[in-house]
Amino acid sequence: MNNLEAKKEQNQKMMRWFQQNRRQLLKNYPDQYVAYNENGIIGHSENLQDILKIVEEAGLKNHYCVYLVPRNSRYVQILPMYFR
């Protein structure tokens, strides 16, 4: 398996984790940023800078997603992510 295929597989695992746990996120973390990967939640906070610091301290440079959990589940807001 080459590097591109491995990254694609990791991304698919993260999406599966998100789909399986979306209701829990909506229930437990409304109006918060949640960083996660295929293994679960890395951290959560109402402040995006706090989340980025948590991820940096965990040593997960490029292998995570950040989701802003909406206050209610009637809408979804997707934020663009830029990696350095």
C-alpha positions in Angstrom: 0.0 0.0 0.0 1.5 3.4 -1.0 1.3 6.6 1.1 -1.6 8.0 -0.9 -3.7 4.8 -0.4 -2.8 4.8 3.3 -4.0 8.4 3.8 -7.2 7.6 1.9 -7.9 4.6 4.1 -7.2 6.8 7.3 -9.6 9.4 6.0 -12.3 6.8 5.4 -11.8 5.5 8.9 -12.2 9.0 10.3 -15.4 9.5 8.3 -16.8 6.2 9.6 -16.0 7.1 13.2 -17.7 10.5 12.7 -20.8 8.9 11.2 -21.0 6.4 14.0 -20.6 9.0 16.7 -22.3 12.1 15.3 -25.3 11.8 17.6 -23.1 11.6 20.7 -21.2 14.7 19.5 -24.4 16.6 19.1 -25.6 15.6 22.5 -22.4 16.0 24.5 -20.5 18.9 22.8 -23.0 21.5 21.4 -21.3 24.7 20.3 -17.8 23.3 20.8 -14.9 22.4 18.6 -14.1 18.7 18.7 -10.8 17.3 17.3 -10.9 13.6 16.4 -9.4 10.9 14.3 -10.3 7.3 13.6 -9.5 6.3 17.2 -11.9 8.8 18.8 -11.9 12.3 20.4 -8.6 13.9 20.9 -10.0 17.0 22.7 -12.9 19.5 22.8 -13.2 23.2 23.6 -15.3 26.3 22.9 -12.0 27.9 21.7 -10.4 26.7 18.4 -6.9 27.8 19.5 -7.2 25.5 22.6 -8.1 22.6 20.3 -5.1 23.3 18.0 -2.8 23.4 21.1 -4.2 20.1 22.4 -3.6 18.4 19.0 -0.1 19.8 18.8 0.7 18.6 22.3 -0.6 15.1 21.3 1.8 15.0 18.4 -0.8 14.6 15.7 0.3 17.0 13.1 -1.8 16.2 10.0 -3.9 13.2 11.0 -7.1 14.7 12.6 -10.3 16.6 11.9 -11.9 19.4 13.7 -15.7 19.6 13.8 -17.7 22.6 15.1 -20.7 20.9 16.7 -23.8 23.0 16.0 -26.0 24.2 18.8 -28.9 22.3 17.4 -28.9 19.5 14.8 -31.0 21.2 12.2 -27.9 22.6 10.4 -24.3 21.6 9.8 -21.4 24.0 9.4 -18.3 22.8 7.7 -15.2 24.9 8.3 -12.2 24.8 5.9 -9.0 23.5 7.4 -5.5 24.7 6.4 -2.4 22.7 7.4 1.0 24.3 7.7 
